[in-house]
């Protein structure tokens, strides 16, 4: 990969970055901000006061050289508990942040911003930029395939979009839920995504209205960015470029690969956790299943029990990141001899460790892209929002994992036996299917490295982006 010092640099280019106030969104925007700063831009990264504290307590999210943090007041609900009323949180972000952000812009020291790069889910930034004559670059931190499905929302069948009501005929909605998305949209959509992958999100009208508003706002932006890379979703990116007059630039995998040479392994100043790398060093190559189900939505208590008991039964080595209920899980598993449970780790560095051979993931886009960058096969356990689509892409489009959602019972629970079977299958060094999955994961790893390296698709897109508003040295 191109070193930071090798990047073509710009001068006098001030860019203001506005993430959506959620962990995955903030991380994605910080990763992009690091890349912009490496090209010579001065980046002002705007967060709430609460998020300033969260960033300063996390070494993995710390601002890079060339990125300064500035705050607006806590005018939205706290990060701790936003999952309880996600639609209400989206409402607050849409209505409460714009005015204090404008006041911040008015008082910023230094040159005026050459561009505003904003998470697409803070779509009001587009209007702010338009009023001020400043270009706006929305960053969509989810799969382009998810964006594409909701861009064509009006083409989806009424039985799916009308509050889940069935069309006439007994059981028709149930029968049709496994239809492929391409039957309703176009041949450019991913051939693997099913209508059922849009559920249950598509039945939440408040949230769907926010998504449609986000997509509608792009028409007034000067560019559309994706954290994915072109090679992963080429036909979808091409299709979106054909309907938007502004450039569509995938600039990923937008993961913190620039920090991999940073050897810090502490969390929140706690040096006692650094020994997980020592433990990983002592494990055989490709023998450890890394487990992390995100920081936003938790699995149910019953599903957590099944995961714990399934991992124990599989006898697979594991490193599990569990922020809550770790005592409950330890009690269930008993002797944790082959595993380690921690509240935090530096995820990309762990995934890139030679002993890690699999990833049990909630399929958030950041985690998915990090696994692809590291070449690690996945066990997909999608929980929320865009994640079912990511799980489908992982298992059927990119063929770099297994989708546990397909093994759920009628209540949506995945049993311990299936979890144990899937873990053993993914981590097997003998099964032909597992070897094929691992081989494809390594191919995508190489493709992702080429994309961000000098001359690669994402590297070129980032160069084009900078040329839109910045002057080269």
C-alpha positions in Angstrom: 0.0 0.0 0.0 1.1 3.5 -0.7 2.6 5.1 2.4 1.2 8.4 3.6 4.2 10.3 2.6 3.8 9.0 -1.0 0.4 10.6 -1.5 0.0 13.6 -3.9 -0.5 16.6 -1.5 -2.6 19.7 -1.7 -2.1 23.0 -0.1 -4.5 25.4 1.7 -7.4 23.0 1.5 -9.8 23.0 4.5 -12.4 20.2 4.7 -15.1 20.0 7.4 -16.2 16.4 8.2 -19.6 15.7 9.8 -20.2 12.1 10.9 -23.6 10.8 11.9 -23.3 10.3 15.7 -23.0 6.6 15.9 -19.9 4.4 16.5 -19.8 2.8 13.0 -20.5 6.1 11.3 -17.9 8.0 13.3 -15.3 5.4 12.6 -15.9 5.4 8.9 -15.7 9.2 8.7 -12.5 9.3 10.8 -11.0 6.7 8.4 -11.8 9.0 5.4 -10.6 12.0 7.3 -7.2 10.3 7.9 -7.0 9.7 4.1 -7.8 13.3 3.3 -5.3 14.6 5.9 -2.6 12.3 4.4 -3.2 14.1 1.1 -2.5 17.4 2.8 -6.0 18.6 3.6 -6.7 20.3 7.0 -9.7 18.4 8.3 -12.1 19.8 11.0 -14.0 16.9 12.4 -17.3 18.0 14.0 -18.9 15.9 16.8 -21.1 16.4 19.8 -19.5 17.1 23.2 -20.4 13.5 24.2 -18.7 12.1 21.2 -15.5 14.2 21.8 -15.2 12.4 25.2 -15.8 9.0 23.5 -13.2 9.7 20.9 -10.6 10.8 23.4 -11.1 7.6 25.4 -10.5 5.3 22.4 -7.1 5.0 20.9 -8.5 3.3 17.8 -10.7 6.3 17.0 -8.2 9.0 17.9 -7.8 11.9 15.5 -4.8 11.7 13.2 -2.3 14.5 12.3 -4.1 17.0 10.2 -7.5 16.3 11.8 -8.7 18.7 14.5 -11.8 18.0 16.6 -14.5 20.6 17.2 -17.8 20.2 19.0 -21.4 21.2 19.0 -23.6 20.9 22.2 -25.3 17.6 23.1 -28.6 18.5 21.4 -29.4 14.8 20.6 -30.1 11.8 22.9 -27.0 10.0 24.4 -25.1 7.4 22.5 -25.8 5.1 25.5 -29.3 4.0 24.8 -30.0 5.4 21.3 -30.9 1.8 20.2 -34.0 1.9 22.4 -35.6 4.5 20.1 -33.6 4.5 16.8 -36.3 6.3 14.8 -36.6 9.0 17.5 -32.8 9.3 17.4 -32.9 9.8 13.6 -35.6 12.4 14.1 -33.3 14.3 16.6 -30.3 14.2 14.3 -32.5 15.5 11.4 -33.9 18.4 13.4 -31.6 19.5 16.2 -28.0 19.5 14.9 -28.2 21.9 11.9 -28.5 25.2 13.8 -25.6 24.6 16.2 -23.5 23.3 13.3 -24.1 26.5 11.3 -23.1 28.5 14.4 -19.9 26.5 14.6 -19.1 27.1 10.9 -19.5 30.8 11.4 -16.9 30.8 14.2 -14.3 28.4 12.8 -10.8 29.8 12.7 -8.7 29.5 9.6 -9.6 29.5 5.9 -13.3 28.8 4.9 -14.0 25.2 4.1 -13.4 24.1 0.5 -15.9 21.2 1.0 -18.1 19.6 3.6 -17.9 15.8 3.7 -20.9 14.5 5.7 -22.3 11.2 6.5 -25.3 10.8 4.2 -27.5 10.3 7.3 -26.9 13.9 8.3 -28.5 15.0 5.0 -29.2 18.5 6.2 -25.6 19.3 5.6 -26.4 19.3 1.9 -28.7 22.3 2.4 -26.2 24.0 4.5 -23.5 23.7 1.8 -25.9 24.8 -0.9 -26.8 28.0 1.0 -23.2 28.8 1.6 -21.9 27.9 -1.9 -19.7 25.1 -0.4 -19.5 21.7 -2.2 -20.9 18.8 -0.2 -19.7 15.2 -0.4 -22.1 12.8 1.3 -20.4 9.6 2.5 -22.7 6.5 2.5 -21.2 4.1 5.1 -23.2 1.0 4.1 -23.2 -1.2 1.1 -24.0 0.4 -2.3 -26.5 -2.5 -2.7 -28.5 -1.3 0.3 -28.6 2.3 -1.1 -29.6 0.9 -4.5 -32.6 -1.1 -3.1 -34.0 2.0 -1.4 -33.2 4.3 -4.3 -35.7 2.0 -6.2 -38.1 1.8 -3.2 -41.1 2.7 -5.5 -40.5 -0.4 -7.5 -40.8 -2.8 -4.6 -44.0 -4.8 -4.3 -46.8 -3.2 -2.3 -47.2 -6.2 0.0 -43.6 -5.7 1.2 -43.7 -1.9 1.6 -47.3 -1.5 2.9 -46.7 -2.3 6.6 -46.1 -5.9 5.8 -49.7 -6.5 4.6 -50.2 -9.5 2.5 -51.4 -9.2 -1.1 -54.7 -11.0 -1.9 -54.3 -14.8 -1.7 -53.4 -16.9 1.3 -49.8 -16.9 2.2 -48.7 -14.9 -0.8 -46.4 -12.6 1.2 -44.7 -15.5 2.9 -44.2 -17.2 -0.5 -42.8 -14.1 -2.1 -40.4 -13.0 0.6 -37.6 -15.1 -0.9 -38.0 -13.5 -4.3 -34.8 -12.0 -5.6 -34.5 -8.2 -5.6 -33.6 -8.2 -9.3 -37.2 -9.4 -10.2 -38.4 -6.0 -9.2 -35.6 -3.5 -9.8 -33.2 -4.4 -12.6 -30.4 -6.7 -13.7 -27.9 -4.3 -12.1 -29.0 -5.2 -8.6 -27.1 -8.0 -6.8 -28.4 -11.3 -8.0 -28.3 -12.8 -4.5 -30.3 -10.3 -2.5 -33.8 -11.4 -1.5 -36.8 -9.3 -0.6 -36.6 -10.9 2.9 -33.2 -9.3 3.4 -35.0 -5.9 3.5 -37.0 -7.1 6.5 -37.8 -6.1 9.2 -36.4 -2.6 8.5 -38.7 -2.0 5.5 -41.7 -2.2 7.8 -40.5 0.7 10.0 -42.0 3.6 8.1 -40.3 6.4 10.2 -36.9 4.9 9.5 -37.7 4.2 5.8 -38.7 7.8 5.4 -35.4 8.9 6.8 -33.6 6.7 4.3 -35.6 7.9 1.3 -34.9 11.5 2.5 -31.2 10.8 2.6 -31.2 9.3 -0.9 -33.3 12.3 -2.2 -30.8 14.8 -0.8 -28.0 13.4 -2.9 -29.3 15.1 -6.0 -28.3 18.4 -4.6 -24.8 17.2 -3.6 -21.6 17.6 -5.6 -20.4 14.0 -5.2 -21.5 10.7 -3.6 -18.9 8.6 -1.7 -19.2 5.0 -0.6 -17.0 3.2 2.0 -17.1 0.1 -0.3 -14.7 -0.5 -3.2 -15.7 -0.5 -6.8 -14.7 -4.2 -7.3 -17.1 -5.4 -4.6 -20.2 -3.8 -6.1 -19.3 -2.8 -9.6 -22.6 -3.2 -11.4 -24.5 -1.4 -8.6 -22.0 1.5 -8.7 -22.2 1.7 -12.5 -26.0 1.8 -12.3 -25.9 4.6 -9.6 -23.5 6.6 -11.7 -25.9 6.4 -14.6 -28.7 8.0 -12.7 -26.7 10.7 -10.8 -25.2 13.7 -12.6 -22.6 14.0 -9.8 -19.6 11.7 -9.6 -20.1 8.4 -7.6 -16.8 7.5 -5.9 -16.3 4.3 -3.9 -13.2 5.0 -1.8 -12.9 1.8 0.2 -12.3 -0.4 1.9 -12.6 2.7 4.1 -11.0 1.0 7.1 -8.1 2.2 9.4 -5.3 0.5 7.4 -3.2 3.5 7.9 -3.0 2.8 11.6 -1.7 -0.8 11.2 1.9 0.2 11.8 0.9 1.8 15.1 1.9 -0.8 17.7 -0.3 0.5 20.5 -2.5 -2.3 21.9 -4.0 -0.6 24.9 -7.7 0.3 25.4 -8.7 3.4 27.3 -5.3 3.5 28.9 -5.7 -0.1 30.3 -2.4 -1.9 29.5 -3.7 -5.2 31.0 -5.5 -6.0 27.8 -2.4 -5.8 25.6 -1.7 -9.5 26.2 -4.4 -10.6 23.8 -1.7 -10.3 21.1 0.6 -12.4 23.2 -2.2 -15.0 23.3 -2.8 -14.8 19.6 0.9 -15.2 18.9 0.8 -18.6 20.7 -2.1 -20.0 18.6 -1.7 -22.0 15.4 -2.2 -20.2 12.0 -5.9 -19.7 11.1 -7.1 -21.4 14.2 -8.9 -18.6 16.1 -12.5 -17.5 15.5 -12.8 -13.8 16.3 -16.3 -13.0 17.6 -17.7 -9.5 17.7 -21.3 -8.5 17.2 -21.0 -4.7 17.2 -21.6 -2.0 19.7 -25.1 -0.8 18.8 -27.8 -3.6 18.9 -27.3 -6.6 21.2 -28.5 -10.1 20.5 -31.3 -11.4 22.7 -30.3 -13.2 25.9 -31.5 -16.5 24.5 -29.4 -16.0 21.3 -26.4 -15.0 23.4 -26.7 -18.3 25.3 -26.9 -20.3 22.1 -23.8 -18.6 20.7 -21.9 -19.3 23.9 -22.9 -22.9 24.2 -22.3 -23.4 20.4 -18.8 -22.1 20.6 -18.1 -24.2 23.6 -19.4 -27.3 21.8 -17.4 -26.6 18.7 -14.1 -26.7 20.6 -12.9 -24.0 18.2 -10.4 -21.5 19.7 -12.1 -18.0 19.9 -11.4 -14.4 20.9 -14.8 -12.9 21.8 -15.3 -9.1 22.3 -18.2 -8.8 24.7 -18.9 -5.5 26.3 -21.8 -6.7 28.5 -22.9 -10.0 30.0 -19.4 -11.4 29.9 -20.0 -12.9 33.4 -23.1 -14.7 32.2 -21.2 -16.1 29.2 -18.3 -17.2 31.3 -20.7 -19.0 33.6 -22.3 -20.8 30.7 -19.1 -21.9 29.0 -17.4 -22.9 32.2 -13.7 -23.7 31.4 -12.8 -21.2 28.8 -9.5 -22.9 28.1 -9.6 -22.5 24.3 -11.0 -19.0 24.4 -10.6 -15.4 25.5 -13.3 -12.9 26.3 -12.5 -9.1 26.3 -14.5 -5.9 26.3 -12.5 -4.3 23.5 -9.6 -4.9 21.1 -8.1 -3.3 18.0 -10.2 -5.1 15.6 -8.4 -4.7 12.3 -5.1 -5.6 13.8 -6.7 -8.7 15.3 -8.2 -9.7 12.0 -4.9 -9.2 10.3 -3.1 -11.5 12.8 -2.0 -14.8 11.3 -3.7 -17.0 13.9 -7.2 -15.5 13.1 -9.0 -17.7 10.6 -12.6 -16.7 10.9 -14.9 -13.9 12.1 -18.4 -14.3 13.6 -19.8 -10.9 12.8 -23.1 -8.9 12.9 -22.2 -7.8 9.4 -21.9 -4.1 10.0 -20.3 -2.6 6.9 -17.2 -1.5 8.7 -16.6 -4.9 10.2 -17.4 -6.5 6.8 -14.8 -4.4 5.0 -12.2 -5.0 7.7 -12.6 -8.7 7.3 -12.3 -8.4 3.5 -9.2 -6.3 3.9 -7.7 -8.9 6.2 -8.8 -11.8 4.0 -10.7 -13.5 6.9 -13.8 -15.7 6.1 -17.0 -14.8 8.0 -19.9 -16.4 9.9 -22.6 -13.9 9.2 -25.1 -13.1 12.0 -26.9 -10.0 10.8 -29.0 -8.2 13.4 -30.3 -4.9 12.1 -30.9 -2.3 9.4 -28.5 -2.9 6.4 -26.9 -6.0 7.9 -29.1 -8.7 6.4 -28.1 -7.5 2.9 -24.4 -7.5 3.9 -24.9 -11.1 5.2 -26.3 -12.1 1.9 -23.5 -10.5 -0.1 -20.9 -12.2 2.1 -22.3 -15.7 1.7 -23.8 -15.7 -1.8 -22.3 -12.8 -3.8 -18.7 -12.7 -2.7 -18.8 -16.3 -1.3 -16.5 -15.6 1.6 -18.6 -16.9 4.4 -21.7 -18.7 5.8 -25.0 -16.9 6.6 -26.3 -18.1 10.0 -29.6 -16.3 9.4 -30.5 -19.0 6.9 -30.4 -21.5 9.8 -32.7 -19.6 12.1 -35.9 -21.3 13.4 -39.4 -19.8 13.0 -38.7 -17.6 16.0 -35.5 -16.3 14.5 -33.2 -18.2 16.9 -30.1 -20.0 15.7 -29.5 -23.0 17.8 -26.2 -24.0 19.5 -25.9 -27.2 17.3 -26.0 -25.1 14.1 -23.6 -22.6 15.5 -21.2 -25.3 16.5 -21.5 -27.0 13.1 -21.0 -23.7 11.3 -17.9 -22.7 13.4 -16.3 -26.1 12.8 -17.1 -26.0 9.1 -15.7 -22.5 8.6 -12.5 -23.2 10.6 -11.9 -26.6 9.0 -8.6 -27.1 7.2 -9.9 -30.2 5.4 -13.3 -29.5 3.9 -13.3 -28.5 0.3 -16.0 -25.9 0.8 -14.0 -24.2 3.6 -10.9 -24.2 1.5 -12.8 -22.5 -1.3 -14.2 -19.9 1.0 -10.7 -19.2 2.4 -9.2 -19.0 -1.1 -11.9 -16.4 -2.2 -11.3 -14.4 1.0 -7.6 -14.2 0.1 -8.5 -13.1 -3.4 -10.7 -10.3 -2.1 -7.9 -9.3 0.3 -5.5 -8.8 -2.6 -8.2 -6.9 -4.6 -8.8 -4.6 -1.6 -5.1 -3.9 -1.3 -4.8 -3.1 -5.0 -7.8 -0.7 -4.7 -6.2 1.5 -2.1 -2.7 1.2 -3.4 -1.3 3.8 -5.7 -3.1 3.6 -9.1 -5.9 1.5 -7.7 -9.6 2.3 -8.2 -10.1 3.8 -4.7 -6.8 5.6 -4.8 -7.8 7.2 -8.1 -11.2 8.2 -6.9 -9.7 9.9 -3.8 -7.4 11.8 -6.1 -10.3 12.9 -8.3 -12.2 14.0 -5.2 -9.3 16.2 -4.0 -8.9 17.7 -7.5 -12.5 18.9 -7.3 -11.7 21.6 -4.7 -8.0 21.6 -3.8 -4.9 22.9 -5.5 -1.9 20.6 -5.8 1.4 21.6 -4.4 
